[in-house]
Amino acid sequence: MTNISASEIKITSSDNLAFRIFQWLFVIFLIYLLITAVGMIGSGFKGATKGHATDLFAFATNPFMGLVIGVIATAMIQSSSTVTSIIVGLVAGGLPVEMAVPMVMGANIGTTITNTIVSLGHINRKKEFRRAFAAATVHDFFNLMAVVIFLPIEIIFHPLQKIAGFLAEYFVGGENLSVKGLDFIKPITHPVISLFKDLSKMISEQAADILLVVFGIMIIFLTIIFIGKLLKKLMVGRAKEIMHSSIGRGPVSGIFSGTIITVLVQSSSTTTSLMVPLAGSGVFKLKQIYPFTLGANIGTTITALLAATAISGPSAILALQIALVHFIYNFSAVILIYGIKGLRKIPLNSALWLARLASERKTVALLYMLGVFFVIPGLLVFLYELTL
């Protein structure tokens, strides 16, 4: 019988600890790459549109077209924070608030494309893909449902505009803030994005922006595969308990966690995308991911609010008004839809149904993504132009 000394046990234990620390550090690195890849895609889209993405807002001549343009612009730029900040600037420049409100609602829908792209990283593993795709699209269905409920009410009675206007009058006059001071994600991802920009230009000067998008998608696919494998091994015992204590404990905790994390990173696309691999790996269930996603919806409004407070002069009150509309709308949608049991289940059941369908027929996922975020909105803009 082999005798194992205490020193040998200690060495083995320390080796295991060191290896687990290395694995966690590698997960952090992969998360950094995932965030950077999302930034690369957004940067590539901006470059591909040659800075004319904001020209889309010229088509917003009625509330319905404002909604459509909000969807397309955000799907292209891949950041509702960026689009709503642009909208704040446009309102400060004279865009009517009543026209900007549906654009903000559209931005909420457009931002969810990032989750869907991330979920495609699981496409070769049926069960994982079903879980990941459901976690991604529950965000879509919630935001679509919010628009169906709130847009008609807003067009007829303007409650969001009126409440935000009252609050804006009360708050205007405070000290200016700057969103740049809180943005710590951009500085840490900028070097890698710049490196891939240079690489893309070396390969093809003309198609550099498209190549940057391709590189971003490739990195997402690779990081998702590795993150999924590592989390299955690491998310056991105490580590799993810590995660569950903040996200999996209950809906209120999940919403709060989603809000705080999104305020810190200033991107709902980033925070919700990081949850997709966890759902795909089976670490968290859809019912646990759902409230976290809703918290991200609330947290993302901080960017527009801070952008609005940086505007001074006669237009400051209007800029703050549309930023407050974004917050009030997202907060109210969470309270109403998640607060009523019958409404709460609709996004969940819809996401599960679509995920089952997409896991059986992979083309459904691609058609859904292209159709909802680009083809249908683009076709509506085209048809609208024909009627003018």
C-alpha positions in Angstrom: 0.0 0.0 0.0 1.5 3.4 -1.1 2.0 5.9 1.7 1.4 9.6 0.7 3.1 12.1 2.8 1.6 15.4 4.0 4.0 17.4 2.0 3.0 15.6 -1.2 -0.6 16.3 -0.5 0.2 20.0 0.1 2.1 20.2 -3.2 -0.7 18.6 -5.1 -3.3 20.9 -3.4 -1.2 24.0 -4.2 -0.7 22.9 -7.8 -4.5 22.4 -8.2 -5.1 25.9 -6.7 -2.5 27.5 -9.0 -4.1 25.8 -12.0 -7.6 26.9 -11.0 -6.3 30.5 -10.6 -4.8 30.3 -14.1 -8.1 29.1 -15.5 -10.0 31.9 -13.9 -7.4 34.4 -15.2 -7.9 32.9 -18.7 -11.7 33.3 -18.4 -11.1 37.0 -17.5 -8.9 37.3 -20.6 -11.5 35.6 -22.7 -14.2 38.0 -21.4 -11.9 40.9 -22.2 -11.5 39.5 -25.8 -15.3 39.1 -26.0 -15.9 42.7 -25.0 -13.1 43.8 -27.4 -14.7 41.8 -30.2 -18.1 43.6 -29.6 -16.2 46.9 -29.9 -14.5 45.8 -33.1 -17.8 44.9 -34.7 -19.3 48.3 -33.7 -16.2 50.1 -34.9 -16.3 48.2 -38.2 -20.0 49.1 -38.7 -19.3 52.8 -38.0 -16.4 52.8 -40.5 -18.4 50.9 -43.1 -21.1 53.6 -43.0 -18.4 56.3 -43.4 -19.8 58.2 -40.5 -23.2 58.6 -42.2 -25.1 56.2 -40.0 -26.7 59.3 -38.3 -28.1 60.3 -41.7 -30.6 57.5 -41.2 -32.4 59.8 -38.6 -33.4 62.1 -41.5 -36.0 59.5 -42.5 -37.7 59.8 -39.1 -40.6 62.0 -40.2 -43.3 60.2 -38.1 -43.3 58.1 -34.9 -43.5 54.8 -36.8 -40.5 55.6 -39.0 -38.7 56.9 -35.9 -39.0 53.5 -34.3 -37.8 51.7 -37.5 -34.8 54.1 -37.8 -33.9 53.5 -34.1 -33.8 49.8 -34.7 -31.6 50.0 -37.9 -29.2 52.6 -36.5 -28.6 50.7 -33.3 -28.2 47.3 -35.1 -25.6 48.9 -37.3 -23.7 50.7 -34.6 -24.3 47.9 -32.1 -24.8 50.2 -29.1 -28.0 51.7 -27.8 -25.9 53.9 -25.5 -24.3 55.5 -28.6 -27.6 55.9 -30.5 -29.5 57.4 -27.6 -26.6 59.8 -27.0 -26.8 60.7 -30.7 -30.6 61.2 -30.2 -29.9 63.5 -27.2 -27.6 65.6 -29.4 -30.2 65.7 -32.2 -32.9 66.8 -29.8 -30.6 69.5 -28.5 -30.1 70.5 -32.2 -33.8 70.8 -32.8 -35.3 67.3 -33.3 -38.8 67.3 -31.8 -39.0 65.3 -28.6 -42.2 63.5 -29.7 -40.3 62.2 -32.8 -37.3 61.2 -30.7 -39.3 59.0 -28.2 -40.0 56.2 -30.7 -36.4 56.3 -31.9 -35.3 55.6 -28.3 -37.7 52.7 -28.2 -36.3 51.4 -31.5 -32.8 51.6 -30.1 -33.8 49.2 -27.3 -34.7 46.6 -29.9 -31.7 47.2 -32.2 -29.2 46.7 -29.3 -30.3 43.1 -28.8 -28.6 41.9 -32.1 -25.3 41.6 -30.2 -26.7 38.9 -28.0 -27.9 37.0 -31.0 -24.5 37.1 -32.7 -22.8 35.9 -29.5 -25.3 33.0 -29.2 -24.3 31.8 -32.7 -21.0 30.7 -31.1 -22.8 27.7 -29.7 -24.5 26.8 -33.0 -22.6 23.5 -33.4 -23.8 22.1 -30.0 -27.6 21.7 -30.2 -28.5 21.8 -26.5 -26.1 24.6 -25.7 -27.3 26.6 -28.7 -30.9 26.2 -27.7 -30.2 27.6 -24.2 -27.9 30.4 -25.5 -30.3 31.4 -28.2 -33.2 31.5 -25.8 -31.2 33.7 -23.4 -30.3 36.1 -26.2 -33.8 36.4 -27.7 -35.7 36.8 -24.4 -34.2 40.3 -24.5 -35.6 40.8 -28.1 -39.1 39.7 -27.2 -39.2 41.8 -24.0 -38.3 45.0 -25.9 -40.7 44.2 -28.7 -43.5 43.7 -26.2 -42.6 46.9 -24.4 -42.9 48.8 -27.8 -46.3 47.2 -28.6 -47.6 48.3 -25.2 -46.0 51.7 -24.8 -45.8 53.2 -28.3 -49.5 53.5 -29.0 -50.1 55.0 -25.5 -47.3 57.5 -26.1 -48.5 58.5 -29.5 -52.0 59.2 -28.2 -51.4 60.6 -24.7 -47.6 61.4 -24.5 -47.2 60.2 -20.8 -43.4 59.6 -21.1 -42.8 62.9 -22.8 -44.9 64.8 -20.1 -43.4 63.1 -17.1 -39.8 63.5 -18.4 -40.6 67.1 -19.3 -41.7 67.8 -15.7 -38.6 66.1 -14.2 -36.3 67.9 -16.7 -37.6 71.3 -15.6 -37.0 70.3 -12.0 -33.4 69.0 -12.5 -32.0 71.5 -15.1 -29.5 73.9 -13.6 -27.2 71.3 -12.0 -23.5 70.9 -12.6 -22.4 69.5 -15.9 -21.1 66.0 -16.0 -19.1 64.1 -18.6 -19.8 60.5 -19.7 -16.1 60.2 -20.7 -15.0 60.2 -17.1 -16.8 57.0 -16.4 -16.0 55.1 -19.5 -13.2 52.7 -18.5 -14.0 50.0 -21.1 -13.0 52.0 -24.2 -9.4 52.8 -23.0 -8.6 49.1 -22.2 -10.1 47.7 -25.4 -8.7 50.5 -27.7 -5.2 49.0 -28.2 -6.4 45.6 -29.4 -9.1 47.2 -31.6 -6.5 49.5 -33.1 -4.2 46.5 -33.7 -6.9 44.7 -35.7 -7.7 47.9 -37.6 -4.1 48.1 -38.7 -4.1 44.4 -39.6 -7.3 44.8 -41.6 -5.8 47.8 -43.5 -2.7 45.7 -44.3 -4.9 43.0 -45.8 -7.2 45.4 -47.8 -7.4 49.1 -47.5 -10.8 49.2 -49.2 -12.4 46.4 -47.2 -10.7 47.2 -43.9 -13.9 48.0 -42.0 -15.7 44.8 -43.3 -12.6 42.8 -42.3 -12.7 44.3 -38.8 -16.3 43.1 -38.4 -15.3 39.6 -39.6 -12.4 39.5 -37.2 -14.8 40.5 -34.4 -17.3 37.8 -35.2 -14.5 35.2 -35.4 -13.1 36.2 -32.0 -16.6 36.0 -30.5 -17.0 32.4 -31.9 -13.6 31.3 -30.5 -14.1 33.0 -27.1 -17.5 31.5 -26.6 -16.2 28.0 -27.3 -13.4 28.3 -24.7 -15.5 30.2 -22.1 -18.2 27.5 -22.3 -15.7 24.7 -21.7 -13.9 26.5 -18.9 -17.1 27.5 -17.1 -18.4 24.0 -17.0 -15.3 23.0 -15.0 -15.0 26.2 -12.9 -18.6 27.0 -12.0 -18.8 24.4 -9.2 -18.8 24.7 -5.4 -18.2 28.1 -3.9 -17.6 29.9 -7.2 -21.1 28.9 -8.4 -22.6 30.0 -5.0 -21.1 33.5 -5.3 -22.5 33.9 -8.8 -25.9 32.7 -7.8 -25.9 35.0 -4.7 -25.9 38.0 -7.0 -27.8 36.8 -10.1 -29.4 33.5 -9.3 -30.8 34.4 -5.8 -34.0 35.9 -7.1 -35.5 38.4 -9.7 -34.9 41.5 -7.6 -31.2 40.6 -7.0 -30.9 39.8 -10.7 -32.4 43.1 -11.9 -30.2 45.0 -9.4 -27.0 43.1 -10.6 -27.8 43.7 -14.2 -28.4 47.4 -13.6 -25.2 48.0 -11.6 -22.9 46.0 -13.9 -24.3 47.8 -17.0 -23.9 51.2 -15.3 -20.2 50.3 -14.7 -19.5 49.1 -18.3 -22.0 51.5 -20.0 -23.2 48.9 -22.4 -26.2 46.6 -22.1 -24.9 44.7 -25.2 -21.8 43.8 -23.3 -23.4 42.7 -20.0 -26.2 40.7 -21.6 -23.7 39.1 -24.1 -21.6 37.9 -21.2 -24.6 36.1 -19.8 -25.3 34.2 -23.0 -22.3 31.8 -22.6 -23.3 31.2 -19.0 -26.8 30.2 -20.2 -25.4 28.1 -23.0 -23.2 26.2 -20.6 -26.1 25.6 -18.3 -24.6 27.6 -15.4 -27.8 29.7 -15.2 -31.3 29.0 -16.4 -33.3 31.3 -18.6 -35.5 32.4 -15.7 -32.4 33.6 -13.9 -30.9 35.3 -17.0 -34.2 37.1 -17.7 -34.3 39.6 -14.8 -30.6 40.3 -15.2 -31.3 41.3 -18.8 -34.1 43.6 -17.6 -31.6 45.2 -15.2 -29.3 45.8 -18.1 -32.1 47.6 -19.9 -32.3 50.0 -16.9 -28.6 50.4 -16.5 -27.9 51.4 -20.1 -29.9 54.6 -19.7 -27.1 56.2 -17.6 -25.1 57.1 -20.8 -27.8 59.2 -22.3 -28.5 60.9 -18.9 -24.8 61.8 -18.5 -24.6 62.9 -22.2 -27.6 65.2 -21.6 -26.1 66.8 -18.5 -23.1 67.8 -20.5 -25.3 70.0 -22.7 -25.9 73.6 -21.6 -27.9 76.5 -22.9 -31.6 76.7 -23.9 -31.6 73.2 -25.3 -30.4 71.6 -22.1 -33.9 70.9 -20.8 -34.9 69.2 -24.0 -31.8 67.0 -24.1 -32.4 66.0 -20.5 -36.1 65.3 -21.2 -35.4 62.7 -24.0 -32.7 61.1 -21.8 -35.2 60.8 -18.9 -37.7 59.4 -21.4 -35.3 56.5 -22.0 -34.9 55.8 -18.3 -38.6 56.2 -17.5 -39.6 54.0 -20.4 -37.2 51.2 -19.6 -37.9 51.3 -15.9 -41.7 51.3 -16.5 -41.5 48.4 -18.9 -39.7 46.3 -16.3 -42.2 47.1 -13.6 -45.3 46.5 -15.9 -44.2 43.5 -17.9 -42.2 41.6 -15.2 -44.6 42.7 -12.5 -47.7 41.1 -14.1 -47.3 37.3 -14.2 -49.3 36.9 -17.4 -47.2 39.4 -19.3 -43.9 38.2 -17.7 -44.2 34.8 -19.3 -44.7 36.0 -22.9 -41.1 36.9 -23.6 -39.9 33.7 -21.9 -42.3 31.4 -23.8 -41.6 33.1 -27.1 -37.8 32.8 -26.6 -38.0 29.1 -25.7 -40.2 28.5 -28.8 -37.9 30.3 -31.2 -34.8 28.6 -29.6 -36.3 25.1 -30.1 -37.1 26.0 -33.7 -33.6 27.5 -34.4 -31.8 24.5 -32.8 -33.6 22.1 -35.2 -33.1 24.4 -38.2 -30.0 26.5 -37.9 -31.0 28.7 -40.9 -34.0 30.0 -38.8 -31.5 31.8 -36.5 -29.8 33.6 -39.4 -33.1 34.5 -41.1 -34.4 35.8 -37.8 -31.4 37.9 -37.1 -31.2 39.4 -40.6 -35.0 39.7 -40.9 -35.8 41.4 -37.6 -32.9 43.8 -37.5 -32.2 44.7 -41.1 -34.4 43.3 -43.9 -37.9 44.1 -42.4 -36.9 47.6 -41.1 -35.0 48.3 -44.3 -38.0 47.2 -46.4 -40.3 49.5 -44.4 -38.0 52.5 -45.0 -37.9 51.7 -48.7 -41.7 51.3 -49.0 -42.2 54.5 -47.0 -39.9 56.4 -49.4 -41.9 55.0 -52.4 -45.1 56.5 -51.0 -43.6 60.0 -50.7 
